[in-house]
């Protein structure tokens, strides 16, 4: 039987190692932290991007996203404009400087991921790993929903 604590530890360590390597490369080459690159990628890929879109794609808090967008806006990488469909929210768009930075950084990230993941496993294994991670993320989200339902039921 698989030691789930060891599996968890291995997953966490791998994530840290990959994140740190990509972050270091982006900072060295562009002065761009990986966390900012990830937000910028979501904005670039999401039509009429809102804070909520970033929150749902990156699994981080609304407050964290709002602060990060504030910092990116101050650096000139994005702008907020009012949402014509919902005046309570803003649409976030990359500026030309933000678009240019993402365009330069993407090939570097692709190269690093190719070295660190693509070269380590055959294509079929990478596909299986991707599917397995998606399954685990869905199961984890469902466990959260179930736990929240149970907690709400106990409170009433």
Secondary structure per residue as TSV (DSSP state, phi and psi in degrees):
chain	resnum	aa	ss	phi	psi
A	1	X	-	360.0	142.5
A	2	X	-	-72.5	135.2
A	3	X	-	-78.2	105.0
A	4	X	H	-66.5	-33.3
A	5	X	H	-65.4	-40.8
A	6	X	H	-67.7	-40.8
A	7	X	H	-59.9	-46.6
A	8	X	H	-58.0	-48.1
A	9	X	H	-59.4	-44.0
A	10	X	H	-63.4	-42.4
A	11	X	H	-62.6	-44.8
A	12	X	H	-62.7	-46.2
A	13	X	H	-63.1	-42.6
A	14	X	H	-61.4	-43.9
A	15	X	H	-60.5	-44.8
A	16	X	H	-62.3	-45.3
A	17	X	H	-63.2	-44.8
A	18	X	H	-65.5	-46.4
A	19	X	H	-59.9	-48.5
A	20	X	H	-61.7	-40.6
A	21	X	H	-65.4	-45.2
A	22	X	H	-67.8	-41.2
A	23	X	H	-60.7	-45.9
A	24	X	H	-60.3	-44.9
A	25	X	H	-64.4	-45.0
A	26	X	H	-66.3	-38.7
A	27	X	H	-66.2	-43.5
A	28	X	H	-64.2	-43.8
A	29	X	H	-82.5	-34.0
A	30	X	H	-132.2	-3.9
A	31	X	S	66.7	27.2
A	32	X	-	-116.2	113.4
A	33	X	-	-66.4	147.9
A	34	X	H	-58.5	-38.1
A	35	X	H	-59.1	-40.8
A	36	X	H	-70.2	-40.5
A	37	X	H	-58.5	-44.0
A	38	X	H	-61.6	-44.1
A	39	X	H	-61.5	-44.1
A	40	X	H	-63.8	-35.8
A	41	X	H	-65.3	-42.0
A	42	X	H	-62.5	-45.1
A	43	X	H	-60.8	-43.9
A	44	X	H	-63.7	-33.6
A	45	X	H	-92.9	-8.0
A	46	X	S	-114.1	114.8
A	47	X	T	-66.2	136.2
A	48	X	T	51.7	51.9
A	49	X	B	-66.3	132.9
A	50	X	-	-118.5	166.3
A	51	X	H	-54.1	-43.9
A	52	X	H	-58.1	-36.5
A	53	X	H	-62.6	-41.3
A	54	X	H	-67.9	-43.6
A	55	X	H	-55.6	-48.6
A	56	X	H	-69.7	-32.3
A	57	X	H	-80.4	-31.8
A	58	X	H	-106.4	-1.8
A	59	X	T	56.3	45.8
A	60	X	-	-125.7	171.0
A	61	X	-	-78.9	159.3
A	62	X	H	-60.1	-44.9
A	63	X	H	-60.5	-42.7
A	64	X	H	-62.7	-42.8
A	65	X	H	-67.0	-44.9
A	66	X	H	-59.0	-44.3
A	67	X	H	-65.0	-41.6
A	68	X	H	-64.5	-40.5
A	69	X	H	-65.9	-39.9
A	70	X	H	-56.6	-45.9
A	71	X	H	-64.2	-42.3
A	72	X	H	-66.8	-36.7
A	73	X	H	-65.3	-42.1
A	74	X	H	-63.2	-30.7
A	75	X	H	-82.1	-8.6
A	76	X	T	86.4	17.2
A	77	X	S	-92.5	-17.6
A	78	X	E	-150.9	165.3
A	79	X	E	-134.9	153.4
A	80	X	E	-108.5	141.2
A	81	X	E	-134.7	157.3
A	82	X	E	-66.3	145.3
A	83	X	-	-84.2	116.0
A	84	X	T	-66.4	-20.5
A	85	X	T	-91.7	-16.2
A	86	X	-	-156.8	102.0
A	87	X	T	-67.4	-9.4
A	88	X	T	-80.6	-13.4
A	89	X	S	-125.9	166.6
A	90	X	E	-116.6	155.3
A	91	X	E	-97.7	134.1
A	92	X	E	-108.3	129.9
A	93	X	E	-132.0	147.1
A	94	X	E	-74.6	145.0
A	95	X	-	-81.6	170.7
A	96	X	H	-56.2	-36.4
A	97	X	H	-65.0	-40.3
A	98	X	H	-66.1	-43.4
A	99	X	H	-61.3	-42.3
A	100	X	H	-64.3	-42.8
A	101	X	H	-63.6	-44.3
A	102	X	H	-62.4	-44.5
A	103	X	H	-60.1	-36.6
A	104	X	H	-73.9	-35.4
A	105	X	H	-79.0	-31.5
A	106	X	H	-55.1	-48.6
A	107	X	H	-62.4	-32.6
A	108	X	H	-67.2	-44.2
A	109	X	H	-62.9	-44.8
A	110	X	H	-58.0	-42.9
A	111	X	H	-63.3	-47.8
A	112	X	H	-60.4	-43.6
A	113	X	H	-66.9	-35.0
A	114	X	I	-62.6	-40.3
A	115	X	I	-69.4	-46.3
A	116	X	I	-85.5	-25.8
A	117	X	I	-119.1	-52.6
A	118	X	I	-60.4	-38.0
A	119	X	T	-81.3	-15.5
A	120	X	T	-84.0	-27.4
A	121	X	S	-136.1	149.5
A	122	X	-	-66.9	158.3
A	123	X	H	-52.9	-43.2
A	124	X	H	-62.2	-41.5
A	125	X	H	-65.8	-38.5
A	126	X	H	-64.3	-39.8
A	127	X	H	-63.5	-43.5
A	128	X	H	-64.5	-42.0
A	129	X	H	-62.1	-44.4
A	130	X	H	-60.1	-45.0
A	131	X	H	-64.8	-40.1
A	132	X	H	-65.0	-42.9
A	133	X	H	-64.2	-41.3
A	134	X	H	-60.7	-41.7
A	135	X	H	-62.9	-43.5
A	136	X	H	-65.3	-39.8
A	137	X	H	-65.1	-40.1
A	138	X	H	-64.9	-44.1
A	139	X	H	-62.1	-39.9
A	140	X	H	-65.0	-43.4
A	141	X	H	-63.0	-40.9
A	142	X	H	-65.4	-36.9
A	143	X	H	-63.6	-38.9
A	144	X	H	-64.1	-43.9
A	145	X	H	-61.2	-45.1
A	146	X	H	-62.8	-44.3
A	147	X	H	-63.4	-39.8
A	148	X	H	-67.3	-38.9
A	149	X	H	-63.5	-43.4
A	150	X	H	-65.2	-39.6
A	151	X	H	-66.5	-39.5
A	152	X	H	-66.9	-39.6
A	153	X	H	-64.9	-37.5
A	154	X	H	-71.0	-27.4
A	155	X	H	-79.7	-18.1
A	156	X	-	-94.6	360.0
